[in-house]
Amino acid sequence: MNKIAGALAKNPTATSFFFYFLIAVYALSRVLQIFPGKIPMLAIVALHVLPPLLFALVHGVIFCGLRGILTFFALCFVVGSIVENIGVLTGFPFGHYYFTEVMGPKLFLVPIFLGLAYLGMGYLSWTLARVILGGVDNALTGSRVVTLPLIAAFVMVAWDFCLDPVWATIIHAWIWQQGGAYFGVPVSNFLGWYLNVFILYQLFALYLRGHAPQIDKLPRGYWRMAVIFYGVSAAGNLLLLIPRSGLSQVTDATGKVWQVSSITTACALATIFTMGAFTLLAWVRLSPGSSRPQSSQLPDIASHRLAAR
């Protein structure tokens, strides 16, 4: 993968095309989800998960090297899988729930695709937090070792906050056995999510503090790609406002009936004021007024760094 990323970095046009291709495939998956029954759900799930994963792999290699991004992936997958399995078994820290067969094969009690989703969206959230906090070209030191994980966890939880009622109460990819105030989802889910992702982000921040890569200035275009990807994810939530034929009400595990239009409208509003806000903040941080190189392409220096590894 280092060789692949190195080859892409040597050709800025190919690199941009590769990233935009992944963003386009992901955007397609968001469009397909509004046509239930037309496309196998497992295919839609795969298209939701794999493009962000591949994006994170190559984008992460360019900045922190193969060892760095693989360490991040390991932390996300291992910590995420362990906490999710504990959650299913005990109800802590999310609440009592279980996964259905919608998301495909499982590793123990948790779908493999869910564990992989932590990798892609976890990286995008971490990158947006790094941009929002500022100093993307600086080593991770001092208070930033804690503040970056704190912010990144909010960015990541916003993603779940805007989608959980849809995937749980409407799609039934997982079932909250005791329901919850947020359209069948308990408040404890989001508190547990924050704790979960903060732990893995904090572990990664401590790793970077002890294994800081050589930092070279990368252009705005490199960071903006991640912002666009996260923004496309946010925009995809707004598509859920399109009415679905034959589905106006859903029932959660406690028997409570919810209006589908109420769920999708609330999630769209949550998206605008959480994921949308984070996207806008990151985009503004990358505005020409900041003291950063203004090229929209990846620089040759990225190739030199990769070649040196």
C-alpha positions in Angstrom: 0.0 0.0 0.0 2.9 2.3 0.6 3.9 1.8 -3.1 0.4 2.5 -4.3 0.1 5.7 -2.2 3.6 6.7 -3.4 2.6 6.2 -7.0 -0.5 8.3 -6.5 1.3 11.1 -4.7 3.8 11.4 -7.6 0.9 12.1 -9.9 -1.4 14.8 -8.3 -4.0 14.4 -11.1 -4.3 10.7 -10.5 -4.4 11.2 -6.7 -7.2 13.7 -7.0 -9.1 11.5 -9.4 -8.7 8.5 -7.0 -10.1 10.5 -4.0 -12.9 12.0 -6.0 -13.8 8.6 -7.4 -14.1 7.2 -3.9 -16.2 10.2 -2.9 -18.5 9.6 -5.9 -18.9 5.9 -5.1 -19.8 6.8 -1.6 -22.3 9.4 -2.7 -23.9 6.8 -5.0 -24.4 4.5 -2.0 -26.2 7.4 -0.2 -28.5 7.8 -3.2 -29.2 4.0 -3.4 -30.4 3.9 0.2 -33.5 5.8 -0.7 -34.6 3.0 -3.0 -35.3 0.1 -0.6 -35.7 -3.2 -2.2 -34.2 -2.2 -5.5 -30.6 -2.9 -4.4 -29.5 -5.7 -2.0 -29.1 -4.0 1.4 -25.7 -5.7 2.0 -24.4 -4.1 -1.2 -25.5 -0.7 0.0 -23.8 -1.3 3.4 -20.6 -2.3 1.6 -20.7 0.9 -0.5 -21.2 2.9 2.7 -18.2 1.3 4.4 -15.5 0.5 1.8 -15.0 3.9 0.1 -14.3 5.8 3.3 -12.0 2.9 4.4 -9.9 3.1 1.2 -9.9 6.9 1.3 -8.6 6.8 4.9 -5.9 4.2 4.0 -4.3 6.2 1.2 -5.0 9.6 2.6 -3.6 8.5 6.0 -0.4 7.0 4.4 0.5 10.2 2.8 0.4 12.1 6.1 1.4 9.7 8.9 2.9 6.8 6.9 1.8 3.2 6.6 2.7 2.3 10.2 0.7 5.3 11.5 -2.5 4.6 9.6 -2.4 0.9 10.3 -2.0 1.7 14.0 -5.0 3.9 13.8 -7.0 1.2 12.0 -5.9 -1.4 14.6 -7.0 0.8 17.5 -10.4 1.6 15.8 -11.1 -2.0 14.9 -9.9 -3.6 18.1 -11.3 -1.0 20.6 -14.5 -0.6 18.6 -15.1 -4.3 18.3 -14.4 -5.0 22.0 -16.6 -2.2 23.2 -19.4 -3.1 20.8 -19.3 -6.8 21.8 -19.3 -5.9 25.5 -22.2 -3.6 24.8 -24.3 -6.3 23.2 -23.5 -8.7 26.0 -24.0 -6.4 29.0 -25.8 -3.3 27.8 -22.8 -1.1 28.9 -22.0 1.6 27.8 -24.6 2.0 25.1 -27.7 0.3 26.4 -29.3 -3.0 25.6 -29.3 -3.8 21.9 -28.4 -6.5 19.4 -27.6 -6.6 15.7 -29.8 -8.2 13.0 -28.6 -9.7 9.8 -29.0 -6.5 7.8 -25.3 -5.6 7.9 -24.1 -9.1 7.0 -21.5 -11.5 8.7 -20.5 -10.9 12.3 -17.3 -11.2 14.3 -18.7 -12.7 17.5 -21.8 -10.5 18.1 -20.9 -7.5 15.9 -21.1 -7.1 12.1 -17.7 -7.0 10.4 -18.9 -4.0 8.3 -19.6 -2.0 11.5 -16.1 -2.6 12.7 -14.8 -1.4 9.3 -17.0 1.6 9.4 -15.2 2.8 12.5 -12.0 2.9 10.4 -13.2 5.2 7.6 -15.5 7.5 9.4 -13.2 7.5 12.4 -10.3 8.8 10.3 -12.4 11.4 8.6 -13.6 12.7 12.0 -10.1 12.7 13.3 -8.9 14.7 10.3 -11.7 17.2 10.5 -10.9 17.8 14.2 -7.3 18.3 13.4 -8.2 20.9 10.8 -10.7 22.6 13.1 -8.2 22.7 16.0 -5.6 24.2 13.6 -1.9 23.6 13.3 -2.3 20.6 10.9 1.4 20.9 10.0 2.5 20.9 13.6 3.5 17.9 15.7 0.9 16.7 18.3 2.3 18.0 21.6 1.1 19.7 24.8 -2.6 20.1 25.4 -3.4 19.1 21.9 -2.7 15.5 22.8 -6.0 15.7 24.8 -8.0 18.5 23.1 -7.7 16.8 19.7 -9.3 13.5 20.9 -12.0 15.5 22.7 -13.0 17.4 19.5 -12.6 14.3 17.2 -15.0 12.3 19.5 -17.7 15.0 19.1 -17.2 15.0 15.3 -17.5 11.2 15.2 -20.5 11.0 17.5 -22.3 13.6 15.4 -22.2 11.0 12.6 -24.0 8.4 14.7 -26.4 11.0 16.2 -27.6 11.8 12.7 -28.1 8.2 11.6 -28.9 5.9 14.5 -32.7 6.4 14.5 -32.7 5.6 10.7 -30.6 2.5 10.9 -32.1 1.2 14.1 -35.8 2.2 14.1 -36.4 2.3 10.3 -34.0 -0.1 8.7 -33.7 -2.4 11.8 -30.0 -3.0 11.3 -29.8 -3.2 15.1 -32.6 -3.2 17.7 -32.7 -1.2 20.9 -34.5 -3.6 23.2 -35.8 -1.0 25.7 -36.4 1.7 23.1 -35.4 5.3 23.8 -36.5 8.9 23.7 -34.6 9.7 20.5 -37.0 7.9 18.1 -36.4 4.6 19.8 -32.7 5.2 20.5 -31.6 5.7 24.2 -29.5 8.7 25.3 -27.0 6.3 26.8 -26.0 5.2 23.3 -24.5 8.6 22.5 -22.8 8.9 25.8 -21.3 5.4 25.3 -20.3 6.3 21.8 -18.5 9.4 23.0 -16.6 7.4 25.6 -15.8 4.6 23.1 -14.3 6.9 20.4 -12.6 9.2 22.8 -10.7 6.2 24.2 -9.4 5.1 20.8 -8.6 8.7 19.7 -6.7 9.3 23.0 -4.7 6.1 22.5 -3.9 7.2 18.9 -2.9 10.7 20.1 -0.5 9.2 22.7 1.0 7.0 20.0 1.5 10.0 17.7 3.1 11.9 20.6 5.7 9.2 21.0 6.0 8.4 17.3 5.6 11.7 15.6 6.3 11.5 11.8 8.3 14.1 10.1 5.8 16.9 9.4 5.9 18.7 6.1 3.4 21.2 4.9 0.7 19.7 2.7 -1.6 21.8 0.6 -5.1 22.8 1.4 -6.4 20.5 -1.3 -5.1 17.4 0.6 -7.0 18.3 3.8 -10.0 19.6 1.9 -10.6 16.2 0.4 -11.4 14.8 3.8 -13.7 17.7 4.5 -15.6 17.1 1.3 -16.0 13.4 2.1 -17.4 14.2 5.5 -19.6 16.8 4.0 -21.0 14.4 1.4 -21.8 12.0 4.2 -23.8 14.8 5.9 -25.5 15.7 2.6 -26.5 12.1 2.2 -28.6 12.3 5.3 -30.7 15.0 3.8 -31.7 12.6 1.0 -33.6 10.6 3.6 -36.2 13.4 3.5 -37.4 12.0 0.2 -40.6 10.1 1.1 -40.6 6.3 0.8 -43.6 4.6 -0.8 -45.5 2.3 1.5 -43.6 3.2 4.7 -45.1 6.0 6.9 -44.8 4.4 10.3 -42.3 2.1 12.1 -42.5 0.4 15.5 -39.6 0.0 17.9 -38.9 -3.0 20.2 -41.2 -1.6 22.9 -44.1 -1.3 20.6 -44.0 2.5 20.3 -45.0 3.8 16.9 -42.9 6.5 15.2 -43.6 8.5 12.1 -40.9 7.9 9.5 -41.2 11.5 8.3 -40.6 12.7 11.9 -37.4 10.6 12.2 -36.0 11.7 8.8 -36.8 15.3 9.4 -35.2 15.3 12.9 -32.1 13.5 11.6 -31.8 16.0 8.7 -32.0 19.0 11.2 -29.4 17.3 13.4 -27.2 16.8 10.4 -27.3 20.5 9.4 -26.5 21.7 12.9 -23.9 19.1 13.8 -22.2 17.5 10.9 -22.9 20.5 8.7 -21.4 22.8 11.3 -18.3 20.7 11.7 -17.9 20.6 7.9 -18.3 24.4 7.6 -15.8 25.1 10.5 -13.2 22.9 8.8 -13.8 24.4 5.4 -13.4 27.9 6.8 -10.2 26.9 8.6 -8.8 26.0 5.1 -9.7 29.3 3.6 -7.1 31.3 1.8 -6.8 33.7 4.8 -4.9 31.0 6.7 -1.1 30.8 6.4 -1.0 27.7 4.3 0.2 26.9 0.8 -2.7 27.4 -1.7 -2.1 24.7 -4.2 -5.1 22.4 -4.7 -2.9 19.4 -5.6 -0.7 17.2 -3.6 2.9 18.4 -3.5 6.0 16.5 -4.7 7.2 16.6 -1.0 4.6 14.0 -0.2 6.2 11.7 -2.8 9.7 12.3 -1.3 8.4 11.4 2.2 6.8 8.3 0.9 9.8 7.3 -1.1 12.0 7.7 2.0 9.8 5.2 4.0 
